[in-house]
């Protein structure tokens, strides 16, 4: 009789290289079933946004191709993971299952339930660390509590031993036969009519090969100037690895060691050294967000700082819609929101400016912005997305001071000095000179006329005055601060 198979349960680790669960299953000597379950029914698991669903389809297609090159196919199932995995184990008579651990509390509960059920059935359950460099349970302050401030967290993890080396992909895997799979096309992950995602495909190569190429290009190129150019949306100064990390098409271990290898190859050049240090801190910020989520399960819905529960947000649907459409009258904000809609991604500096504008200029609840980003970002991450929104709002664990209110005019002038970023995404302003492009409402009528800009017609006037909005925001946040001090 053929040997009983082992299941590899893929989740946010859609790759064959540096995949400890897949490597262990391939070495077990058992026929392998590679499985992915689309779970949109289990309570607590957040349903993917539209852009993420589009990315997932391409990632699964690419993973299936990589697996078939090694001798097996990807088995797709849909439904509550606890039920779907149990059914697959029963149908296949599998005796072992391997997966890489997740740390989102709702996902952890699912994994624990599956492990308990399968162990009771006599199956061998093995789990591995693959999506985070440092597991939340192993990173604690001296008092034994989770870190709530990033800088000491960064110092702590950088003082630890270097993360393990990435694993090579299995060359050949023995597959199990007779296992039924659903069709990816039947899941409706990609839009059809209208196919709004066609424009996203112009900017991304989903899958492990695309991730590997992007990492190599960054390590050999933009990394050298990363410290100086990372805040410039008009320049190609960032890695754009975030969606690949989100879906596990590349592991943080692969990223860490590729960056360190580039540093060593440059023989300590000062520029790349600074770029490496800054990029590693950004990689560790991702870790910090996941550690924060592990201790705050409702990170996307509840303020980490309870005093913000009393904050009186404005209900302004018209302003929210203007922000979503990139029609606020503030070019750097509008360029970012339009870049997001066209590409499923936004430069990180502009994300902060756009988020600050929604929360502080418009006084609209950060959760409304978080939901919009969740639906439109290809890198929407259950930890980073809400953690960064709470950072901007000032309600998070490691929050920006509530009085930090980005001036969108100055931000545009500083980080898009020639206006090239705005010109790309707000073509109505393309003919304005650099001195006017970030504040068209302040430009002389002759300058606007020469550039073909008609405020209120082909580009909106500002929906709120910056100085008045800043004064209003400071007063609102001062009230929250005062109320918190009285409670203390």
C-alpha positions, 0 to 999 in steps of 0.5 A: 500500500502507498505511504500515508500522505502529509499535508502542508498547510499554506497561509501567508507563506506562499513560497517554496524557498525558505518555507520550513513547513514545506522543507520538513514535509519534503524531507519526511519521505511521505507523499505531500499534499500542498493545501491552501484554504480560503477561510472567509467564514471563521469569526474573527478572521478579517476578510481580505480587501478587494486589492488583496484578494486580487493579489492573492489570486496571482500569488496562488497561481504562481505558487501552484506553478512552482510546486508543479515544477517540483512534482506536486500541485496546489490543492485549494479548499474553501470554508472554515479552516478547522472544518476544511483541514479536518475533511482533507485529512480524513479524505486523504488518510493523512497522518501528518500536517506541517504549517508555519505559525501565525500570530494574529490572535484570531488566526492563532485560535484557529491553529490551536483548534486545528492542532488539538483536533488533529492531534486527537485523531492521532496525526503528527502536527508540526509547526514552524517559525517563518513569517516573523524574525522574532516570535512575540512570545520570545520578546519581552521587557525586563518586567516580562511584558510586551514592548509598547515603544518601538525604540527599546524594541528595536534595541532589544532585537538588534542585540539578539543573535542574527536571524537564521539563514534562509532555507533553499527550496526543495528540488523535488517533492513526491505528491499524493494522488487522488486529492480533489481541489477547487478551481481558483477561478471559481473563488471570484478573487479577481474582478471581471466586469469591470476589471478595475484591477487591470491597472494594478497588473501594470505595476506588479508581478505577483508571486515568488519570482517577482518578489525575488527579482524585486529584492535583488534589484533593491539590494543592488540598487536603491538600498545604497541611497535608501537613507537619503531617498526613502522619503522622496515619492518622486524618486524610486528610493524604496523597496516596494517589497511590502505586498510580497512580505504580506503574502509571504512570497519572500520571507523576512529572513531572506530580506534580512540576509540579502540586505546584510549581504549587500552591505558586506559586498559594499565593504562598509561604504558609508551610504549603503551602511546608513541605508542598511541600518534604516531599512533594517529598522523598517523591517523591525517596525513590521515586526513591532506591529505584529507583536503589538497585534499579538497583545491587542487583538482588536487593533483595527477597531479599538484604540490602544490608548483608552483615553481616545475612546472619548474623542469626538470624531466628525461625521462628514461623508462628503469630506471622506469621499473627497479624501478617498477620491483624491479631491481634497485640494491639497496636491500631495494628499490627492496624488497619494490617494490617486496613486493608491487607486491606480496601483494598490500602493502608496509611498510611505511618506505620503501615506503618513501625510494623507492619513494625518490629513484625514485624522487631523485636518478633517477630524474623521475617525482613523478607523474609516481611513484604515478600512479604506486602506484595507480594501485598496492596498495590495499590501494591506496587513492585519498588523501594520495597517491598523498600527500605522493608522493608530500611530498617526492618530496618536492613539497607538502604543508607540504613537506620534504626539497628538500635536504632530500635524503634517502641513501638506503644503510643506510636506509636498515642497520638502519631499517632492521639490520639483513637483514630479510626483504630483504631476504624475498622479494629478495631471490637471496640475502638470503644467504648474511651475514647482513654486505653485504646484503644491499650493495652486489655490495660492497661485496668481490667476495668471499662473493658473491660467497659463497652466490650464488650471481652473480651481473648482472645475478641473481641480478642487479648491481646498476643502479645509483651510490648513491653519483653521484645521490645525487649530481645530485639531489641537483644540480637540486633542487637547480636550482628550489629553485634559480628560485623560489627566483628570482620570489619572 
